Structure formats: C-alpha cells, structure tokens
Amino acid sequence: MPYAKVVSKGSTSAKVMVSLPSPGPLSNNDYIDLIWLKTAQFDKQENAGGTNKDRVFPGLIAAAGEFKPNGSPVKGAATASASKSEPVFTARVKTGLTVYPVVHSAAGYVWEGAPITL
C-alpha cells in the first residue's frame, strides 16, 4: 500500500510525498507507472459568487505523476541509470484537503493508501 506524508506545509498548500513500502512491485517483476493523490471530500471554503468554481469534489485527482519502468519520472531530466527503484512522487496540494495516495502498476493493479489531511 502506498503511504503519504507531509514534507512541508504553507498557508495555502502543502508538499506531499507518496512512497511505497519495501518490497514493492519490482520484487514481482512489475513496476509502478502512475501515482496520484485523490481528494476525499468537498472543500469547505465557500466562495463569494456562490459558484462551484473553487470547490473540490470527492474522488478528483489533486496531483499525479507518471513513471518509467526504472522508477524515474516520465517528465523531467533523462537518466542513464540502468538500476531500478520504486518511484517517489512529490506534489503541492491545497491545504485543508484530505487526500488518498493511489498507485497503479503496469500489470493493472491499483492500491490505495490511508488518507492524510493537509
């Protein structure tokens, strides 16, 4: 199961890191290709216009990352390393939300971790 922890917290957003326990899917000749943070509830902040423009709805993706078979992000600097490692995903997410870390493996498995409130 993936787990999330707050790395740093600001007044409007928190930096969240999602990791996997060891051994992970690599030990079964699989790898994590997607990691995302899924929202758990409505945003309690009401906006002045009464519209849903600034609302966050349950089950929406707050942040996501895609990974190569060696564990490095698809977006970012190219790596020449042949060694494989489980990916670590870091993202900034709005404070006050509760999010679930979710991972998807190349073999089609999905795991959801415990929620974390930012």
C-alpha positions, 0 to 999 in steps of 0.5 A, spaced: 500 500 500 502 506 498 503 511 504 503 519 504 506 524 508 507 531 509 514 534 507 512 541 508 506 545 509 504 553 507 498 557 508 495 555 502 498 548 500 502 543 502 508 538 499 506 531 499 510 525 498 507 518 496 512 512 497 511 505 497 513 500 502 519 495 501 518 490 497 514 493 492 512 491 485 519 490 482 520 484 487 514 481 482 517 483 476 512 489 475 513 496 476 509 502 478 507 507 472 502 512 475 501 515 482 496 520 484 493 523 490 485 523 490 481 528 494 476 525 499 471 530 500 468 537 498 472 543 500 469 547 505 471 554 503 465 557 500 466 562 495 463 569 494 459 568 487 456 562 490 459 558 484 462 551 484 468 554 481 473 553 487 470 547 490 473 540 490 469 534 489 470 527 492 474 522 488 478 528 483 485 527 482 489 533 486 496 531 483 499 525 479 505 523 476 507 518 471 513 513 471 518 509 467 519 502 468 526 504 472 522 508 477 524 515 474 519 520 472 516 520 465 517 528 465 523 531 467 531 530 466 533 523 462 537 518 466 542 513 464 541 509 470 540 502 468 538 500 476 531 500 478 527 503 484 520 504 486 518 511 484 517 517 489 512 522 487 512 529 490 506 534 489 503 541 492 496 540 494 491 545 497 491 545 504 485 543 508 484 537 503 484 530 505 487 526 500 488 518 498 495 516 495 493 511 489 498 507 485 497 503 479 502 498 476 503 496 469 500 489 470 493 493 472 493 493 479 491 499 483 492 500 491 490 505 495 493 508 501 490 511 508 488 518 507 492 524 510 489 531 511 493 537 509 
